């Protein structure tokens, strides 16, 4: 019995939800760079991220992301200072704050760009042979290996993604959706992912993210992270009857009438 046949309706899968574009996270999409630098809203106070709309603006925006990535890789989050970032990226400090009102805006934009690029690369690759569990396991192990090579950058981006600032929720959600889309794509072996496997995929991402945070906190060794990834991916092999039974048990009222 497939999980979707249970009485509890499941939430839509994240990658089926409305795509949150960069424009959607801008409270004032008409806000553009004022070349004179005068008479503009103080983005640091408003917390509004302007959206680059011209070729020149997009070039400056991307230059900031590339420069920020170098700073983060070289010395971690403490090495990323807005004034130095603006200088190295050859952009005025006023314009920098207009596009990135805070350091977290920079970090999240870097993370988003990296996942967008990763999805593009994955979509260009030929599908590999293997089961869904084997393919997802292999990808997450390779992802962790890449993160190990640049611990400074990984730590900064992971910290930003764990933020609780409600105004940054849309971009954090978009990054999470991109991660799921990547895993869904790499697992598209014949005959493709079942509805049950799609449902447990976010749980596997949670396991991966928790293991990564423990590694960054020096609470887990490299081997322990790889072990958690491998074990977590076995969720993809659970029988649909097991998942249906657990869903039914989870929705049973607890003593006292509370859900």
JOHU-V237142 format. One record per backbone hydrogen bond with DSSP energy under -0.5 kcal/mol. NH is the residue of the N-H (numbers start at 1). CO is the residue of the C=O. Records with the same first field share a line. If there is no record, write none. Layout:
# JOHU-V237142
NH: CO, CO
This chain:
# JOHU-V237142
5: 2
6: 3
9: 7
16: 13
17: 13, 14
21: 19
24: 21
25: 21, 22
26: 23
27: 25
31: 28
32: 30
35: 33
37: 34
43: 41
45: 42
46: 42
47: 43
50: 48, 98
51: 31
58: 54
59: 55
60: 56
61: 57
62: 58
63: 59
64: 60
65: 61
66: 62
67: 63
68: 64
69: 65
70: 66
71: 67
72: 68
73: 69
74: 70
75: 71
76: 72
79: 76
80: 77
81: 79
85: 81
86: 82
87: 83
88: 84
89: 85
90: 87
91: 86
96: 92
97: 93
98: 94
99: 95
100: 96
106: 102
107: 103
108: 104
109: 105
110: 106
111: 107
112: 108
113: 109
114: 110
115: 111
116: 112
117: 113
118: 114
119: 115
120: 116
121: 117
122: 118
123: 119
124: 120, 121
125: 121, 122
135: 131
136: 132
137: 133
138: 134
139: 135
140: 136
141: 137
142: 138
143: 139
144: 140
145: 141
146: 142
147: 143
148: 144
149: 145
150: 146, 147
151: 148
154: 150
155: 151
156: 152
157: 153
158: 154
159: 155
160: 156
161: 157
162: 158
163: 160
166: 164
168: 165
169: 166
172: 168
173: 169
174: 170
175: 171
176: 172
177: 173
178: 174
179: 175
180: 176
181: 177
182: 178
183: 179
184: 180
185: 181
186: 182
187: 183
188: 185
189: 187
192: 189
198: 194
199: 195
200: 196
201: 197
202: 198
203: 200
204: 200
205: 201
206: 202
207: 203
208: 204
209: 205
210: 206
211: 207
212: 208
213: 209
214: 210
215: 211
216: 212
217: 213
218: 215
219: 214
220: 214
225: 221
226: 222
227: 223
228: 224
229: 225
230: 226
231: 227
232: 228
233: 229
234: 231
235: 232
236: 233
237: 234
238: 235
242: 239
243: 239
244: 240
245: 241
246: 242
247: 243
248: 244
249: 245
250: 246
251: 247
252: 249
254: 258
257: 254
